[in-house]
């Protein structure tokens, strides 16, 4: 099946990009700014600094009087003399004392979790978001964040599951959609979102949106979506499709609810009832649901971010009648810490059954939320268990 996106030389210590103090000595000894409660633990903090221990990132910072800079404990910079070091519980305290943040370890990005890899990925994300109108290459990111392009991409992908380029593409597309929804013309919307004006970029955004930017701007008013409603083991079911494939599968108590849901999802599309034309795909969904024909052909035309695409593709590999936890799915796509993001991807699945998000349950085996209702999720799993 095919998804369309809707929706990324190491320096030596001598080359560290930090500001050299050009102002008078910071007031590190000021009674009004120096913390009074950290002195007894200074030896332990100094040991953490000497060990460059990332477990202490976010718990305190150390400031160096000879440079006027403060750092996180794991900073890779050359270690200062002990007599030049003062400790602060929070970056604000260090800055009030006259120190400035290190541009290499960026101590303000240190989170309480003490995970420098995650912190670094977040910083890179913020940088990308602020420079979408400029070329963002791995070489440029490597220079800004003092990492080799290879290691930067590897660590970023390990943290988020996508590359910096893919993240930048998703940010540009998100901004493009906002601009088009706001009524901007296509040229202005593309420029403001950081795109160039070449036909290649236009074609790229067209494939990601599932239609041309101009059609998207007009709320897909020129696009035709056919739909049909039918009975199913879960109540009334609606299937909607473009010329490319099924774009929506929904469940509700009545046809009226289904049609209202389709309107909310495609507010300006031309929606046409087509019972006969979609009958084959209705039968295919019902066959998948009951296990009569698991390989029934069902082309999909859905938009997805890079992460959603990875999750949804993985869900299709879960065998009929089996379940996995959100954590297992996260591990399966190489993102063991992304359980919550996996849950969000399941919740935004637009094609129930075709992408079997109902096969994902809580780690304790209990059935959690489902876009079409927990009772329907339970019913689907019971149907599959009986059919195995």
Buried (B, 14 or more C-beta within 10 A) or exposed (E): BEBBBBBBEEBEEEEBEBEEBEEEEBBBEEEEBBBEEBEEEBEEBBEBBEEBBBEBBBBBBBBBBEBBBBBBBBBBBEBBEEEEBBBBBBBEBBBBBBBBBBBBBBBBBBEEEBBBEBBBBBBBBEBBBEBBBEEBEBEBBBBBBBBBBEEBBEBBBBBBBBBBBBBBBBBBBBBBBEBBEEEBEBEEBBBBBBBEEEEEEBEBBBEBBBBBBBBBBBBBEBBBBBBBBBEBBBBBBBBBBBEBBBBBBBBBEEBEBBBEBBEEBBEBBEBEEBEEEBEEBBBBBBBBBBBEEEEBEBBBBBBBBBBBBBBBBBBEEBEBBEBBBBBBBBBBBEBEBBBEBBBEBBEBBBBBBBBBBBBBBBEEEEBBEBBBBEEBBEBBBEBBEEEE
